[in-house]
């Protein structure tokens, strides 16, 4: 595409339908687009947040040069990975190709961003390539804070899997659970502080208890929780009492739920309530944004990335937007549905900024489904808007009473839909 004149741009914009715009780089922006005249957006990370944002940008502005950088050609989703651990789904069923992104016009680069240079507006890749950008979207997810509890390292995770990033760790925990001796003990450790998918550990405990019950293992599932409350606590505990009586024990922090040390060789856990040996130990470590966030100056003193809620632009680094698990977007949970909602809002804000218009008013929603058994589930729905410059949770409108069996069907439909909409499958 040749360099568009201002008159040509205005004519094209007037002829376009409202949801689709044609963009050229503003005169003050730095160079770097592959096609003359097209602004370039670099998206770092190809999970739900990054993929959905890239697709939304292409849908809103087909002439944008959207480049998504991720080292893998496939993505294994955390949603539904607990079902893989407990045998009701396969790994292939939660593995998504990024080919749909390419078909939608996103340039997918299989590489890793090693550094971000905000002054030059460049993303520096491990391969040595420097990608210039007009805007950059940081959607690189989380990293684990090894050493919490003491003794839990990256190598220890080979014996005490976290399975909080789906893939090899999912398979490892699944194999350990399948090999559990009758009468054995499974221990799950839940960290304090912000974490990906807050209801996830309790869904995992539920599905593990059901799996072990079906196999006649008469096992015990202990949840060591460094918190005193968890989402939908009453509903989870009522379901455990009904479905798995005497199998699941939740240990909050006030009862010694915060582990201080682990011994992977002896399979021992240590905390204020004493020691506990377990046959399968699932340690979910504390989390923080990907290390690249700190290198790029996106992370605040407490580790997460502050953003302007209406645009998800970093408050620390102009021209960089942070979405998904890395950003501070309380009270939105760190979940796939939140990531997609943020991605769409961010894409619209970027297009507005490039056209000189006001960002759209935010109207975001999230839903988290938690399976209690393969055919029973709970859900948490929430709506969000911006009030006084902050994200605020709105009371969800009351809906029809839905059975746990229907919620399980809803969960399956939701999963298929969010994967299709985020990855163009």
Protein Blocks (a to p, Z undefined) as FASTA:
>chain_A
ZZddfklmmmmmmmpcfkbccddddfkbcchifbghiacdddehjbfklmmmmmmmmmmm
mmbccddddfbfbdcdfehplmmmnopacfklmcccfklmmmnopacdddddfbdcfkno
paddfkopacddfbdcdfebpaddehiaghiafklmmmmcgklagcjkmmmmmmmmmmpc
ehiacdddddedjdehkllmmmmmmmmmmmmmmnonopacddddfbfbdehklmmmmmmm
mmmgokaccddfknopacfbdcfknopacdfkbcaddfbdcddddddddfklmmnopacf
kopacddfklopafkbghiacehjlbccbfbdcdfklmmmmmmmmmmmmmmmmnopacdd
ddddddddddfbfkbccddddddddeehiacdddddddddddfklmmmmmmmmmmmmmmm
mnoZZ
